[in-house]
Amino acid sequence: MSDTPFGFSLPPEEPENGGDGKKKGEGQGGQGPANPFGFGGPDAGDNPFAAMFGSMNPGDLGAAFQQLGQMLSYEGGPVNWDMAKDIARKTVAQGTADGTKDASVTSGERAAVEEAVRLADLWLDGATSLPSGAGTAVAWSRAEWVEATLPVWKDLVDPVAERVGAAMGGVLPEEMQAMAGPLLGMMRSMGGAMFGTQIGQAVGVLAGEVVGSTDIGLPLGPAGKAALLPVNIAALGEGLGVPLDEVRLYLALREAAHQRLFAHVPWLRSHLFGAVEGYARGIKVDTAKLEDVVGQLDPTHPEQLQEALQQGMFQPEDSPEQKAALARLETALALVEGWVDAVVHAAAAPHLPSAGALRETLRRRRASGGPAEQTFATLIGLELRPRRLRDASRLWASLADARGPEGRDALWEHPDMLPTAADLDDPDGFVHREHLDFSEIDKMLGEAARGKGEQGGEQGKGEEPGADGEGDDKK
């Protein structure tokens, strides 16, 4: 992932990160602090643009001015999402590290995905009581994945980015804030642009890794659409020694299983996103680091703020509430991914000889994450990985053995029925414990309400003159 945003390139002899081994605040010549909010360092001479654009060729100069103008003129929310989308698309166009380029989906690839999802749904019918949740099956290019998932990334990132925006204004002394309106506006614009750059790069890199719309355990795509990325499926299948059709079908099973869960457990989406938001509320901005960055900020080096974002400025509060929020989030992600893992294995094992090997490959891939997931961890202080996937998968499989697929899936009827983190430590105890059946309670309450109504009606009849229960005998 590039560390030089907005088209600013570095001379070939300098390190890629532009740091040159110097501490923040040192000028290009290493002769002391740079001029904060000024143009050029001590060696920039009388030409402020020499230090800013001297390493560029003339062909890049217009683009650099355009990007700088876009950065400083932004007046939207905490993240410049237009810039994020543009950079994500450009990152996708560059291809992945292995040289794989994005490509439009062919009609043959689209037909293969549709057939794989159709067959996957047939196999899942025997492994889960939840019906199909995919109204359509779509094959996406990487660029199409970016377009379809950005709205969900906005929901994930904006709350934390808002905290950074507020913190950037708060690091200036109070007496300066009243006089620094334009400066604060520039800082907010730069913050939104820097976040947009980082999110765009991370989403673009992630687009080169994902194979569907639910890879990270959250529903990133539109509801009811089972989506697969043929170019990434082919890249994943290389070197596995498994036919591409089997790889595609196994991944279709995972995508279709996710779709069933999110379609037929109506509270699950808000439960997961609520857990993310609850964790984000306990994130603190490292104001000391931010003060250091803002105090030394030099427009000739806009990568300084980006580097600070990459290093991470977020620290979770060390409080019982924050620890509980993290536990809820990690458990929720593990339960979703563990259920999918168990159900897909039950559906695939009788049909696919490679089911076991593919299962282990996907488990390791999901547990280790990639560079893009690590970037999101530094940006929003959160790793979207199910740390206890294997524990959760074993628990769901044990529940299916003990109660059948219907009894296992019934636990999704209410969030209070789900296993907790402690239950993942003692799966046998949870499996054989008696649980409240919320559906039976609702049924009992409904019958009680109807009985009371009928009783009231009969009492009303009994109050009629001369009734006293004799009317029926006279009929």
Residue pairs with C-beta under 8 A, 6 or more apart in sequence:
1 91
1 201
1 202
1 205
1 371
1 375
2 201
3 16
3 17
3 18
3 303
3 306
3 307
3 310
4 10
4 18
4 303
5 194
5 197
5 302
5 303
5 306
6 64
6 67
6 68
6 71
6 193
6 197
6 302
7 56
7 60
7 63
7 64
7 67
8 56
8 64
8 302
8 303
9 55
9 56
9 60
10 16
10 18
10 55
11 55
14 20
15 21
17 307
18 301
18 303
19 307
20 30
22 30
24 292
24 293
24 296
24 304
25 33
25 34
25 295
25 296
26 32
26 33
26 34
27 33
27 34
27 41
27 42
27 43
28 34
28 41
28 42
28 43
28 44
28 51
29 41
29 42
29 43
31 41
31 42
31 43
32 42
33 296
34 41
34 42
34 296
34 298
34 300
34 301
35 41
35 298
36 295
36 296
36 297
36 298
37 183
37 297
37 298
37 299
38 48
38 298
38 299
39 48
39 49
39 51
39 52
39 299
39 300
40 47
40 48
40 50
40 51
40 52
40 300
41 51
41 298
41 300
43 51
44 50
44 51
44 300
48 300
51 300
52 299
52 300
53 61
53 64
56 64
68 302
70 80
70 83
70 193
71 80
71 83
71 189
71 190
71 193
71 302
72 186
72 189
72 190
72 193
73 189
74 80
74 83
74 189
74 192
74 193
75 185
75 189
76 82
76 192
77 158
77 161
77 162
77 192
78 158
78 161
78 162
78 164
78 165
78 191
78 192
78 195
79 154
79 157
79 158
79 161
79 192
79 195
79 196
79 199
80 192
80 193
80 195
80 196
81 150
81 154
81 196
82 196
83 193
83 196
83 197
83 200
84 150
84 153
84 195
84 196
84 197
84 199
84 200
84 203
85 146
85 147
85 150
85 200
86 200
87 196
87 197
87 200
87 201
87 204
88 146
88 150
88 199
88 200
88 201
88 203
88 204
88 207
89 143
89 146
89 204
90 200
90 204
91 200
91 201
91 203
91 204
91 205
91 207
92 102
92 142
92 143
92 146
92 204
92 207
92 208
93 102
93 143
95 101
95 102
95 208
96 205
96 208
96 209
96 235
98 235
100 208
100 231
100 235
102 141
102 142
102 143
102 207
102 208
102 231
103 141
103 231
104 141
105 139
105 140
105 141
105 144
105 230
106 230
109 139
109 230
110 138
110 139
112 139
112 230
112 245
112 248
113 137
113 138
113 139
113 228
113 230
113 248
113 252
114 137
114 139
116 137
116 228
116 245
116 248
116 249
116 251
116 252
117 134
117 137
117 226
117 228
117 252
117 255
117 256
118 137
119 249
119 252
120 249
120 252
120 253
120 255
120 256
120 347
121 132
121 134
121 256
123 253
123 347
123 348
123 351
124 132
124 253
124 256
124 257
124 260
124 343
124 344
124 347
125 131
125 132
126 347
127 343
127 344
127 346
127 347
127 405
128 257
128 260
128 343
128 347
128 405
128 409
129 405
129 406
129 409
129 410
130 260
130 261
130 263
130 264
130 265
130 409
130 412
131 260
131 264
132 256
132 259
132 260
133 224
133 256
133 259
133 260
133 261
133 262
133 263
133 264
134 224
134 225
134 226
134 255
134 256
134 259
134 260
134 263
135 224
135 225
136 224
136 225
136 226
137 225
137 226
137 227
137 228
137 252
138 225
138 226
138 227
138 228
139 227
139 228
139 229
139 230
140 148
140 213
140 227
140 228
140 229
141 229
141 231
142 207
142 208
142 229
142 231
142 232
143 207
145 207
145 210
145 213
145 221
145 227
145 229
146 203
146 204
146 207
148 213
148 220
148 221
148 222
148 227
149 203
149 213
149 220
149 221
150 203
152 218
152 219
152 220
152 221
153 199
153 203
153 220
155 273
156 218
156 273
156 276
156 380
157 195
157 199
157 379
157 380
159 277
159 280
159 281
160 280
160 283
160 314
160 379
160 380
160 381
161 191
161 192
161 195
163 283
163 285
164 191
164 195
164 285
164 290
164 313
165 188
165 191
165 192
167 285
167 287
167 290
168 184
168 187
168 188
168 191
168 290
168 294
169 177
169 184
169 187
169 188
170 287
171 287
171 290
171 291
171 294
172 180
172 183
172 184
172 294
177 184
187 294
190 302
190 305
191 305
194 302
194 305
194 306
194 309
195 309
195 379
197 306
198 306
198 309
198 310
198 375
198 379
199 379
201 375
202 372
202 375
202 376
202 379
203 372
205 370
205 371
205 372
205 375
206 370
206 372
206 373
208 232
209 215
209 232
209 370
209 372
210 216
210 229
210 232
211 228
211 229
211 232
211 233
211 236
211 251
212 226
212 227
212 228
212 229
212 251
212 254
212 255
212 258
213 219
213 220
213 221
213 225
213 226
213 227
213 255
213 258
214 220
214 221
214 254
214 255
214 258
214 259
214 262
215 366
216 373
216 384
216 385
217 272
217 333
217 336
217 337
217 384
217 386
218 272
218 273
218 384
219 258
219 262
219 269
221 227
223 262
223 263
224 259
224 263
225 259
226 252
226 255
226 256
226 259
227 255
228 248
228 251
228 252
228 255
230 248
233 244
233 247
233 248
233 251
234 244
236 247
236 251
237 244
237 247
237 248
240 247
240 357
240 358
240 361
242 354
242 357
242 358
243 354
246 352
246 353
246 354
246 358
247 354
247 358
249 348
249 352
250 344
250 348
250 352
250 354
250 355
250 358
250 359
250 362
253 344
253 347
253 348
254 340
254 344
254 362
257 339
257 340
257 343
257 344
257 347
258 336
258 340
261 268
261 336
261 339
261 340
261 412
262 268
262 269
264 412
265 412
267 414
267 415
268 336
268 412
271 332
271 415
272 329
272 332
272 333
272 336
275 325
275 328
275 329
275 332
276 329
276 382
278 325
278 328
278 329
279 316
279 322
279 325
279 326
279 329
279 382
280 380
280 381
280 382
281 325
282 316
282 317
282 319
282 321
282 322
282 325
283 314
283 315
283 316
283 317
283 380
283 381
284 314
284 315
284 316
284 317
285 313
285 314
285 315
286 312
286 313
286 314
286 315
289 308
289 311
289 313
290 308
290 313
293 304
293 305
293 308
296 304
297 304
297 305
298 304
309 378
309 379
310 375
310 378
311 378
312 377
312 378
312 379
312 381
314 378
314 380
314 381
315 381
316 322
316 326
316 381
327 421
329 382
330 386
330 387
330 388
330 421
331 388
331 419
331 420
331 421
331 424
333 384
333 385
333 386
334 386
334 387
334 388
334 389
334 391
334 392
334 424
335 392
335 418
335 419
336 386
337 366
337 386
337 389
337 392
337 393
338 386
338 388
338 389
338 390
338 391
338 392
338 393
338 394
338 395
338 396
339 392
339 393
339 396
341 359
341 362
341 363
341 389
341 392
341 393
341 396
342 393
342 394
342 396
342 397
342 400
343 396
344 359
345 355
345 356
345 359
345 393
345 397
346 397
346 400
348 355
348 358
348 359
349 355
349 356
352 358
363 389
363 390
366 385
366 386
366 389
367 385
367 386
367 387
367 389
369 383
369 385
373 383
373 384
373 385
374 383
376 382
376 383
376 384
377 383
386 392
388 421
388 424
391 424
391 425
391 427
392 419
392 424
394 427
395 419
395 423
395 424
395 427
395 430
395 431
396 408
398 427
398 428
398 431
399 407
399 408
399 411
399 431
400 407
400 408
402 431
402 432
403 410
403 431
410 417
410 437
410 439
411 417
411 418
411 419
411 435
412 418
413 438
413 439
414 438
416 436
416 438
417 435
417 436
417 438
419 427
419 430
423 429
423 430
461 467
461 471
462 468
462 469
